Amino acid sequence: MFDGNDFRCPIPAALLPGNLSCVCGNGHTATSELSLKPLDHGIGATARIPASRAIEICVPCPEGWYSNATTGQKCFPCPAGTVPSRKADHCEPCLPGSFSNESGAHLCLPCAQGTFTADIGATLCISCNPGQFAAEQSSTKCADCPAGTFSGSKGSSVCTSCPRGTYVSAEGEAECLLCPKGTYQDGAGSAVCKACPVGYIAPQPGHVKCSLCHPGSFYDVSLKTCTLCRPRTFTAAEAQIECSNCENGTIAEGGGSDRCLAVAAPGWGYTAADIPLQCKSGTYNDGSWRTCQLCPPGTFASDGGSKMCSKCTKGSFASQYGSTDCVPAPRGSFVQQEGATRAELCPPNYHVDKSGSTMCEPCQAPSFSFLPGGDKCTLAEPGEVYERVEWPRLALDLAGLGLHDLLTQDDHVSPIDVLIQIWTDTLTSYSGTNRPLHVLQVHESHGASQSTQIIAAIEVENLLAPGTRTDSSGLDKGLNDAMQQAAEDAESALDDLLDELKGSASGEGLQMSSDIDQLAALVRLRPFRDALVRQFDEAHLLSGAWQYNLVNVSKVEPLFISIRAVACPTGKYFTVTADSKRSCQSCPVGSYSSTSGALECKPCPRGTFTAKAGRKVCKACPAGADSVPGAASCVECSWFTYECQDFWQNLIVAMAVAMGLLFIVYQKIHRLFVGDKAQQLQDESVALMATVRAHGRTFDGVRYAPMGTISVDTIFGLVPRVQDTQSGNML
């Protein structure tokens, strides 16, 4: 009722008639500043209100607001997370499990189901994590879902029971687990799964019940699964743990039989309709089968009603089931034993030129048969020499792929050729060098799973060997003179460098084995195999996609060793030595060979030269120099240099000038000793005309013929052309 020494508004009604005053208490505030008298309590003192107007002026703070002496009796909203006290004189924080998310709230809200807060003065509630739940409001924490239940999302208010076929054994799980193989669960909300009894299986996870092993199968205790009975055994009931053998005179031919049936007579077999028929060719029955059986590979039955199949004789084979006859070994192959399922190729340097052979014959030296399966021996052509090769062999295994899948159909490209080309390109890409492959054998196996193996020999050459570099002479034709000269100089320098490197490599004992080891390591790399499979898949050789685990590349032993004929490389020519050996000799200085297999070297054309032996192109002479054909060097050109192309032109010009000078000298000497005959003839003609005109006759009295016409040359004093009476030549 008192605020210090002052009454607190509002005051009792009995005191209102008096001339009293009061001040607004906590939780109240004054609505008007009129007629207020300040207290003499110093700075910040609360104003006095007439008691008669206390109800009008001093009003309570709105809900969610508070006031006290600290606020100067002015009302302020409580901040978020708090609410006013009962007297509205201060703010109190929300208790755990409740919150207020805005200022001026008059009460705290309880946390909803699936949420909680453990803090005092919370402004929000937190959702329960997966695997937990909050079933009630105003929760201060979340509880873990018990075993057999789960909550898969945040903010769960209840846990869900695990469905049938699943379980969860721990608390606080966000999902249930499938019952493993061999177990089941037929009820919901389970913490464990039940094991299937003997004779029952649950082959996949998540079973709600176990299945019986059906007739024709048995329960394998070690594998805990149903397994089909083997041929000649059966099970007639369910949930058996072993199969029974058929009695005499009966048989269960296929796997998974639930009964045994009577066998047929030898050479006969029952159809599906239990009708006896005689066995067809390619099949047999020895009296222990109910149906006719296909002859296995290596055997045949050419007649119907066969009781047994005959083995293929030597020199023939049968690769398929149900053969009616055997196939003779083709040319280039042989069969040494009876009952063969395939023919073996003749090894390198062996041959056979007829079918049905039991052995191959060796090639007589120096003839050869390079690859396996040769049907004839070959001699080297002119320009070729014999070379012994030792190359590594690689095996490409294609699991699940039959040989019939790789055979050429219609007019399409052979899939084997495409495979080999892709294989070669991938090796070239990864090794950085061109490595041709030579197919040695393609073999198909018919074991538990079908597969095809392709064995190929890969060329391994010394990278510094002559003739392995690319011939760039074709590019030189399109170059101008300066660029061509630069290219030739660079090529010459490269040849010199490679010659030095070759000598250095041989000096250090560089062995082919290192290259083979690197190749073996390359084909074992997973990235190489993956790249190979991707290329096979992109070629669309099969209807389905290639699988990485069904393709394998490996190195096989021993090495492929054979003889072949190779053409002499560029820069060399073919010759036969004195001891009748074929050899490639380097072109001598001043000559070249631009093609492989050359029988002779060509001399360098005029204007070119080679200063070293074994060149495949001649260098052009520099400007101002020239050379004769077959030159080893160029010479500087000047007057009368015989090796230069202008020698004869210079000689002809010199001779012409000399003849002109000699003619002038001759004329001068002739005039000096003989005189000018033309002038003499002119003087005689003038004297004769003067005599005739004066005397009517010549002076010596000799009668002359009438004068002829005087030429213009004579009149003008020109030298006439006269004929020499002795030689007949015109002068």
Buried (B, 14 or more C-beta within 10 A) or exposed (E): EEBEEBBBBBBEEEEBEEEBBBBBBBBBBBEEEEEBEEBEEEEEBBBBBBBBBBBEBBBBBBEBBBBBBEBEBBBBBBBBBBBBBEEBBBBBBBBBBBBBBEBBBBEBBBBBBBBBBEBEBBBEBBBBBBBBBBEEBBBBEBBBBBBBBBBBEBBBBEBBBBBBBBBBEEBBBBEBBBBBBBBBBEBBBBBEBBBBEEBBBBEEBBBBEBBBBBBBBBBBEEEBBBBBBBBBBBBEEBBBEEBBEBEEEBBBBEBBBBEBBEBBEBBBBBEEEEEEBBBBBBBBBEEBBBBBBBBBBBBBBBEBBBBEBBBBBBBBBBBBBBBBBBBBBBBBBBBEEBBBBBBBBBBBBBBBEEBBBBEBEEBEEBBBBBBBBBBEBBEBEEBBBBEEBBBBBBBBBBBBBBBEBBEEEEEEEEBBEBBBBBBBBBBEEBBEEEBBBBBBBBEBBBEEEBBBBBBBBBBBBEBBEBBEBEBEBEEBEEEEEEEBBEBBEEBBEEBEEBBEEBEEBEEEEBEBEEBBEEBEEBBEEEEBBEBBBBBBBEBEBBEEEBEEEBBBBEBEEEBBEBBBBBBBBBBBBBBEEEEEEBEBBBBBBBBBBBBBBBEEBBBBBBBBBBEBBBBBBBBBBEEEBBBBBBBBBBBEBEEEBEBBEBBEEBEEEEEEEEEEEEEEEEEEEEEEEEEEEBEEEBEEEEEBEEBBEEEEEEEEEEEEEEEEEEEEEBEEEEBEEEEEEEEEEEE
